[in-house]
Amino acid sequence: MTVTAHVPASAHPGTPHPGIPQPANPTPFYILGARLVDLGTALQNERSTIDDLVRLASACGMDLRIKVVEDGSRADEA
């Protein structure tokens, strides 16, 4: 499997994280890492909206697509 992501340039590399010093001139890898941490944190937060996740994934150069499907296991419980 190959994953390719284009990281859009931005003046804002991501949310500053406590205890982690931010370099004066962050590299593209630093910026991508900060954005991935933000996305991972949002994925674990039950209050994150789909719009939040799509925006954060886009900042990482990813196209997030979410598909809602019927849960077939619940039909067996009826």
C-alpha positions in Angstrom: 0.0 0.0 0.0 1.3 3.5 -0.9 0.0 6.7 0.6 0.8 10.0 -0.9 -0.2 13.3 0.7 0.4 16.8 -0.5 0.8 19.1 2.5 -0.5 22.5 1.7 1.8 25.3 2.8 0.4 27.5 5.5 1.7 30.0 8.0 0.0 28.0 10.7 1.6 24.5 11.2 -0.9 23.2 13.6 -2.0 23.7 17.2 0.9 24.3 19.6 1.2 21.3 21.9 2.2 21.9 25.6 5.7 20.8 26.5 6.8 20.6 22.8 8.9 23.5 21.7 8.0 24.9 18.3 11.0 25.6 16.1 11.5 29.1 14.6 11.5 27.7 11.1 9.4 24.5 11.1 10.2 21.9 8.4 7.5 20.4 6.2 7.7 17.2 8.3 7.2 19.2 11.5 4.2 20.9 10.0 2.7 17.6 8.8 3.4 16.0 12.1 1.6 18.8 14.0 -1.4 18.6 11.7 -1.6 14.8 12.0 -1.5 15.1 15.8 -4.4 17.6 15.5 -6.4 15.2 13.3 -5.7 12.2 15.6 -6.8 14.2 18.6 -10.0 15.2 16.8 -10.7 11.6 15.8 -10.6 10.6 19.5 -12.8 13.5 20.6 -16.5 12.5 20.5 -17.5 16.1 20.1 -15.7 16.6 16.8 -17.9 17.1 13.9 -17.5 15.7 10.4 -16.7 19.2 9.2 -13.9 19.4 11.8 -12.4 16.0 10.6 -12.7 16.9 6.9 -11.0 20.3 7.5 -8.2 18.7 9.6 -7.6 15.9 7.1 -7.5 18.4 4.2 -4.8 20.4 6.1 -2.8 17.1 6.1 -3.3 16.7 2.3 -5.9 13.9 2.7 -9.3 13.6 1.1 -11.5 12.3 4.0 -14.6 10.5 2.8 -17.1 9.1 5.2 -19.9 6.8 4.2 -22.8 5.9 6.5 -24.0 2.4 6.2 -26.8 0.5 7.9 -25.7 -1.7 10.8 -26.9 -5.1 9.8 -26.1 -6.7 13.2 -29.0 -4.8 14.9 -31.5 -6.5 12.6 -30.6 -9.9 14.1 -31.4 -8.5 17.6 -35.1 -7.8 16.8 
